[in-house]
Amino acid sequence: MSDYLPKDVLVEILSKLPLKTLVQCTTVCKSWYSIIINPNFISLHHNTHISTAGRRPLLFVRHYNMFDRVERYALHFDDEELGESSDADSFEEYLELKCPERSRSEYMRIVGCCNGLICLSDDYDKFTDTVVLWNPIIRKHVGLPNPSLGYNGRGSCIYGFGFDGVKHDYKVVRVVYNSTATEDYKLQIPPTIEFLDKLRAVKFLVPPGVEVYSLSSGVWRTISDACPSYILHQNHSVSTFLNGAVHWISKDCSFIVAFDVGNEKFSEISLPDSVAERNVMKLDVMITGTSLMGDERVWSGEVLE
């Protein structure tokens, strides 16, 4: 059929197909396959479906069985988004997915998702450097080469994932804090005001290193715009991509650090004092609509006599 249809018409038709049908179309011929795996088409298909009124939205779900050490991935219909029943029975599975890599430590961590592309990292034990970009719909993945910046296991090694809309390129950013400090800055429970003030003031003796992987070039490169030397959040906090930038929470939960994927520059977003001054054990940043929101765990407890 592609011999009789102009390419732009074919792209328009394919962009309106549901995911399962689109997967089947990748096996029709080489020309269709090349269209479907193109990053521009992936973005078009994603934007077409999220803007279609009445379409059932999908959730990407990962389940990890800590006893069997088995990971399971699937797409589920988010019926609650449409105001339907939120019972467990309504959480209908749409498509089961097979993870392209098996973790060498505990489990693959989801760094972030963008336009249907998922970034996974096997960095649970801090010393493995396996990072994968995975398109579960067309069942293809790319293993990233080993990063160039070393990590000594102290401090933090943090990943982020986003899309450069100008260059139409996916990028992974890696921030490495190699600490040579002798003091231990593990979280005190409950965190005291003195501890949080100390955490805000701490600087690593070795400046953080920043490198960026470009999917189009296939290589890591160090960038000159250094990340600020205060501590970002712990290794396993999920980054959030919104409006062309990757976002993380600072370790002391007083502000958000943003990395612009296009110009590769860092900036800060202050959090409200009502959040920054609370004894927060953990604060994650996520998206709701077109805005950032926070999910916090606040320490509370009773003194037993």
GUSEZA-914637 format. One line per field, with one value per residue (C-alpha): x, y, z negated; residue number from 0; chain. Coordinates in nm, 4 decimals, always signed. Layout:
# GUSEZA-914637
u: c(X,...) .
v: c(Y,...) .
w: c(Z,...) .
pos: c(NUM,...) .
unit: c(A,...) .
This chain:
# GUSEZA-914637
u: c(+0.0000,+0.2928,+0.3656,+0.0343,+0.0204,+0.2346,+0.4614,+0.2960,-0.0452,+0.0939,+0.2518,-0.0806,-0.2634,-0.0056,-0.0003,-0.3690,-0.3350,-0.3503,-0.0279,-0.0977,-0.1813,+0.1243,+0.3495,+0.2063,+0.2704,+0.6457,+0.6583,+0.4749,+0.7763,+1.1063,+0.9676,+0.6901,+0.9363,+1.1721,+0.8826,+0.7559,+1.0958,+1.1782,+1.1948,+0.9812,+0.7082,+0.7242,+0.6655,+0.3828,+0.2109,+0.2467,+0.1089,-0.1751,-0.2981,-0.2733,-0.4711,-0.7506,-1.0682,-1.2257,-0.9222,-0.8407,-0.5030,-0.2358,-0.0148,+0.3300,+0.3504,+0.6504,+0.6076,+0.9037,+0.8813,+1.1591,+1.1454,+1.1746,+1.3674,+1.1437,+1.0483,+0.7273,+0.6315,+0.2937,+0.0714,-0.2627,-0.5692,-0.6062,-0.9840,-0.9880,-0.8766,-1.2098,-1.4093,-1.4815,-1.4576,-1.1187,-1.1628,-0.8771,-1.0850,-1.1041,-0.7259,-0.7272,-0.3986,-0.3490,-0.0125,+0.2513,+0.6097,+0.9366,+1.2262,+1.5253,+1.7853,+1.8115,+1.9536,+2.2849,+2.1994,+1.8364,+1.6217,+1.6369,+1.5520,+1.3284,+1.5260,+1.2489,+1.0061,+0.9658,+0.7489,+0.7077,+1.0834,+1.1973,+1.5396,+1.6439,+1.9511,+2.1023,+2.2636,+2.1067,+2.4441,+2.6126,+2.8912,+2.7155,+2.6953,+2.4284,+2.1911,+1.9316,+1.6982,+1.3947,+1.1000,+0.8653,+0.6120,+0.8446,+1.0452,+1.3783,+1.6416,+1.9848,+2.2500,+2.4541,+2.8358,+3.0167,+3.0271,+3.3593,+3.3375,+3.4360,+3.2393,+3.3968,+3.0741,+3.0557,+2.8402,+2.5866,+2.5595,+2.2379,+2.0754,+1.8143,+1.6444,+1.4808,+1.4167,+1.5730,+1.2798,+1.4957,+1.7468,+1.4957,+1.7427,+1.7049,+1.9640,+2.0731,+2.2470,+2.4703,+2.5822,+2.8653,+2.9511,+3.2689,+3.2942,+3.6265,+3.4685,+3.5307,+3.1931,+2.8902,+2.5821,+2.3316,+1.9808,+1.9029,+1.5591,+1.3873,+1.5922,+1.6755,+1.6899,+2.0626,+2.1154,+1.9241,+2.1233,+2.4439,+2.3262,+2.2468,+2.5974,+2.7987,+3.0211,+3.2063,+3.5827,+3.5797,+3.3544,+3.0732,+3.1214,+2.8492,+2.8279,+2.5573,+2.4777,+2.3167,+2.1173,+2.1918,+2.5701,+2.5863,+2.8606,+2.9039,+3.0639,+3.1549,+2.9896,+3.1431,+2.8404,+2.9057,+2.6244,+2.6166,+2.8225,+2.5419,+2.3958,+2.1127,+1.8684,+1.9596,+2.0532,+1.7172,+1.4896,+1.3109,+1.3832,+1.0993,+1.1061,+0.8839,+0.9001,+1.2357,+1.4131,+1.4964,+1.4097,+1.5475,+1.4938,+1.7919,+1.9009,+1.7784,+1.4430,+1.4698,+1.4647,+1.4399,+1.7390,+1.6505,+1.8707,+1.7704,+1.8195,+1.8531,+2.1142,+2.2540,+2.2436,+2.1429,+1.9032,+1.7205,+1.3530,+1.2849,+1.0292,+0.7727,+0.8988,+0.6183,+0.7848,+1.1511,+1.1200,+0.9430,+1.1157,+1.0741,+1.2173,+1.1708,+1.0363,+0.9880,+0.8963,+0.6406,+0.4073,+0.0384,-0.0940,+0.1617,+0.2873,+0.5345,+0.4070,+0.5702,+0.5138,+0.6541,+0.7043,+0.7146,+0.8611,+0.6142,+0.6190,+0.5390,+0.7702,+0.6989,+0.7616) .
v: c(+0.0000,+0.2341,+0.2251,+0.4010,+0.6431,+0.9546,+0.9219,+1.2077,+1.0412,+0.7081,+0.8760,+1.0424,+0.7079,+0.5217,+0.7946,+0.7320,+0.3565,+0.2031,+0.0656,-0.3032,-0.2463,-0.0250,-0.3023,-0.5395,-0.2810,-0.2881,-0.6328,-0.5336,-0.3990,-0.2172,+0.1221,+0.1028,-0.0138,+0.2772,+0.5234,+0.3796,+0.3756,+0.7320,+0.9658,+1.2278,+0.9722,+0.8455,+1.2005,+1.2510,+0.9259,+1.0078,+1.3613,+1.2462,+0.9928,+1.2060,+1.4826,+1.2567,+1.3167,+1.0070,+0.7856,+0.5695,+0.6814,+0.4216,+0.3774,+0.2184,-0.0175,-0.2023,-0.4771,-0.6260,-0.9461,-0.9097,-1.2785,-1.4228,-1.1166,-1.1034,-0.7797,-0.7491,-0.4575,-0.3850,-0.1121,-0.0684,+0.1362,+0.4282,+0.4085,+0.6357,+0.9214,+0.8891,+0.8904,+0.5173,+0.2708,+0.2603,-0.0956,-0.3374,-0.5245,-0.2114,-0.1814,-0.3650,-0.4750,-0.3594,-0.5065,-0.7069,-0.5973,-0.7842,-0.5957,-0.5999,-0.6334,-0.8327,-0.6501,-0.7679,-0.6290,-0.5858,-0.4398,-0.2000,+0.1536,+0.3730,+0.6932,+0.8555,+0.8300,+1.0572,+1.0179,+0.6469,+0.5914,+0.4630,+0.5016,+0.2209,+0.2077,-0.0818,+0.1385,+0.0009,-0.0998,+0.2196,+0.0351,-0.0954,+0.1335,-0.0397,+0.2169,+0.1231,+0.3254,+0.1084,+0.1445,-0.1267,-0.0812,-0.1809,-0.4073,-0.2383,-0.1112,+0.0518,-0.0175,+0.2925,+0.2712,+0.2958,+0.6552,+0.8360,+0.9862,+0.7512,+0.7142,+0.6127,+0.4996,+0.7910,+1.0939,+1.0613,+0.9462,+1.0757,+1.0221,+1.2173,+1.1598,+1.4010,+1.5076,+1.7976,+1.9248,+2.1503,+1.8862,+1.5994,+1.4077,+1.2078,+1.2725,+1.1133,+1.3388,+1.1946,+1.3964,+1.2461,+1.3640,+1.1945,+1.2827,+1.2924,+1.4323,+1.2404,+1.3232,+1.1049,+1.2921,+1.0091,+1.1188,+1.1510,+1.0299,+1.2488,+1.5137,+1.8039,+2.1688,+2.1666,+1.8671,+2.0269,+2.3494,+2.1451,+1.9595,+2.2847,+2.4156,+2.1027,+2.1115,+1.8240,+1.8659,+1.7283,+1.9350,+1.7373,+1.6126,+1.6257,+1.4281,+1.3934,+1.1015,+1.1838,+0.9104,+1.0598,+1.0572,+0.7463,+0.8838,+1.0423,+1.3862,+1.6028,+1.9443,+2.2654,+2.3979,+2.2324,+2.1308,+2.3227,+2.1555,+2.1071,+1.7601,+1.6502,+1.3886,+1.0260,+0.7982,+0.6270,+0.9309,+0.9433,+1.2493,+1.4321,+1.5775,+1.8784,+2.1749,+2.0722,+2.0248,+1.7410,+1.8151,+1.6774,+1.7660,+1.8923,+1.6718,+1.9205,+1.9557,+2.3362,+2.3751,+2.1974,+2.1710,+2.1863,+2.0842,+2.2259,+1.9407,+2.1813,+2.4330,+2.1953,+2.4529,+2.4151,+2.6402,+2.6447,+2.6651,+2.7631,+2.5617,+2.7284,+2.7915,+2.5721,+2.2769,+2.3700,+2.4227,+2.0947,+1.7810,+1.5952,+1.2436,+1.2202,+1.4534,+1.3520,+1.5744,+1.4650,+1.5998,+1.6778,+1.8208,+2.0841,+2.1594,+2.0150,+1.8758,+1.7196,+1.3933,+1.4069,+1.1772,+1.3695,+1.2227,+1.1882,+0.9735,+0.9422,+0.9253,+0.6135,+0.6282) .
w: c(+0.0000,-0.0662,+0.3101,+0.3767,+0.0839,+0.0379,-0.2656,-0.4547,-0.4147,-0.5347,-0.8392,-0.9208,-0.9038,-1.1125,-1.3775,-1.4530,-1.5064,-1.8569,-2.0021,-1.9470,-1.5811,-1.5382,-1.6708,-1.4107,-1.1383,-1.2063,-1.0427,-0.7224,-0.5341,-0.5867,-0.4871,-0.7472,-1.0108,-0.9399,-0.9724,-1.3009,-1.4760,-1.3693,-1.6759,-1.5006,-1.4337,-1.7922,-1.9172,-1.6649,-1.7654,-2.1356,-2.1001,-1.8744,-2.1257,-2.4397,-2.2672,-2.1395,-2.3401,-2.4953,-2.4453,-2.7467,-2.8864,-2.9609,-3.2665,-3.2546,-3.5548,-3.6963,-3.9574,-4.1399,-4.3454,-4.6031,-4.6984,-4.3476,-4.2219,-3.9161,-3.7420,-3.5461,-3.3221,-3.1662,-3.0236,-3.2017,-3.1209,-3.3614,-3.3961,-3.6998,-3.4725,-3.2928,-3.6157,-3.6049,-3.8899,-4.0596,-4.1873,-4.1375,-3.8788,-3.6618,-3.6399,-3.3090,-3.1568,-2.8000,-2.7070,-2.8950,-2.8291,-2.8569,-3.0132,-2.7752,-3.0540,-3.3758,-3.6750,-3.8162,-4.1597,-4.2674,-3.9912,-3.6991,-3.8080,-3.5929,-3.5349,-3.3332,-3.0413,-2.7412,-2.4284,-2.4925,-2.5337,-2.8748,-3.0363,-3.2735,-3.4955,-3.6898,-3.9542,-4.2714,-4.4174,-4.2831,-4.0992,-3.7874,-3.4858,-3.2766,-3.1237,-2.8605,-2.6387,-2.5702,-2.3345,-2.4650,-2.1859,-1.9024,-2.1382,-2.0672,-2.3082,-2.3017,-2.5633,-2.6418,-2.6406,-2.9732,-3.0995,-3.1042,-3.4549,-3.7359,-4.0598,-4.3920,-4.5586,-4.8021,-4.7460,-4.4661,-4.1058,-3.9543,-3.6132,-3.4200,-3.0844,-2.8412,-2.4826,-2.2911,-2.0854,-1.8673,-1.7594,-1.7921,-2.0068,-2.3282,-2.5986,-2.9261,-3.1790,-3.4522,-3.7555,-3.9618,-4.3130,-4.4364,-4.8036,-4.9879,-5.3044,-5.6253,-5.7809,-5.7264,-5.6083,-5.6251,-5.7125,-6.0812,-6.1857,-6.2760,-6.0912,-6.3207,-6.2164,-6.2942,-6.0668,-5.7785,-5.8163,-5.8113,-5.5014,-5.3207,-5.3875,-5.3000,-4.9929,-4.8343,-4.8188,-4.4637,-4.2302,-4.0662,-3.7123,-3.4493,-3.1253,-2.8628,-2.6330,-2.2985,-2.1251,-1.7830,-1.8364,-2.0549,-2.2842,-2.6264,-2.6488,-2.9461,-2.9557,-3.0859,-3.2737,-3.6083,-3.8374,-4.1686,-4.4397,-4.6899,-4.7168,-4.4922,-4.6145,-4.6771,-4.3883,-4.3542,-4.3269,-3.9906,-3.7782,-3.6023,-3.2497,-3.1804,-2.9410,-2.7967,-3.1310,-3.3721,-3.7361,-4.0636,-4.4298,-4.6293,-4.9180,-5.1777,-4.9954,-4.9774,-4.5978,-4.2621,-4.0285,-3.6572,-3.3640,-3.0249,-2.7767,-2.4831,-2.6025,-2.8684,-3.1489,-3.5138,-3.7041,-4.0382,-4.1311,-4.4916,-4.6846,-4.9118,-5.2643,-5.3954,-5.2210,-5.2643,-5.6410,-5.7192,-5.8455,-5.5198,-5.4987,-5.1223,-4.8557,-4.4926,-4.2007,-3.9404,-3.6717,-3.6912,-3.3657,-3.2657,-3.6176,-3.8666,-4.1953,-4.4991,-4.6848,-5.0356,-5.3329,-5.6583,-5.9756,-6.2614,-6.5704,-6.9389,-7.2358,-7.4412,-7.8151) .
pos: c(0,1,2,3,4,5,6,7,8,9,10,11,12,13,14,15,16,17,18,19,20,21,22,23,24,25,26,27,28,29,30,31,32,33,34,35,36,37,38,39,40,41,42,43,44,45,46,47,48,49,50,51,52,53,54,55,56,57,58,59,60,61,62,63,64,65,66,67,68,69,70,71,72,73,74,75,76,77,78,79,80,81,82,83,84,85,86,87,88,89,90,91,92,93,94,95,96,97,98,99,100,101,102,103,104,105,106,107,108,109,110,111,112,113,114,115,116,117,118,119,120,121,122,123,124,125,126,127,128,129,130,131,132,133,134,135,136,137,138,139,140,141,142,143,144,145,146,147,148,149,150,151,152,153,154,155,156,157,158,159,160,161,162,163,164,165,166,167,168,169,170,171,172,173,174,175,176,177,178,179,180,181,182,183,184,185,186,187,188,189,190,191,192,193,194,195,196,197,198,199,200,201,202,203,204,205,206,207,208,209,210,211,212,213,214,215,216,217,218,219,220,221,222,223,224,225,226,227,228,229,230,231,232,233,234,235,236,237,238,239,240,241,242,243,244,245,246,247,248,249,250,251,252,253,254,255,256,257,258,259,260,261,262,263,264,265,266,267,268,269,270,271,272,273,274,275,276,277,278,279,280,281,282,283,284,285,286,287,288,289,290,291,292,293,294,295,296,297,298,299,300,301,302,303,304) .
unit: c(A,A,A,A,A,A,A,A,A,A,A,A,A,A,A,A,A,A,A,A,A,A,A,A,A,A,A,A,A,A,A,A,A,A,A,A,A,A,A,A,A,A,A,A,A,A,A,A,A,A,A,A,A,A,A,A,A,A,A,A,A,A,A,A,A,A,A,A,A,A,A,A,A,A,A,A,A,A,A,A,A,A,A,A,A,A,A,A,A,A,A,A,A,A,A,A,A,A,A,A,A,A,A,A,A,A,A,A,A,A,A,A,A,A,A,A,A,A,A,A,A,A,A,A,A,A,A,A,A,A,A,A,A,A,A,A,A,A,A,A,A,A,A,A,A,A,A,A,A,A,A,A,A,A,A,A,A,A,A,A,A,A,A,A,A,A,A,A,A,A,A,A,A,A,A,A,A,A,A,A,A,A,A,A,A,A,A,A,A,A,A,A,A,A,A,A,A,A,A,A,A,A,A,A,A,A,A,A,A,A,A,A,A,A,A,A,A,A,A,A,A,A,A,A,A,A,A,A,A,A,A,A,A,A,A,A,A,A,A,A,A,A,A,A,A,A,A,A,A,A,A,A,A,A,A,A,A,A,A,A,A,A,A,A,A,A,A,A,A,A,A,A,A,A,A,A,A,A,A,A,A,A,A,A,A,A,A,A,A,A,A,A,A,A,A,A,A,A,A,A,A,A,A,A,A) .
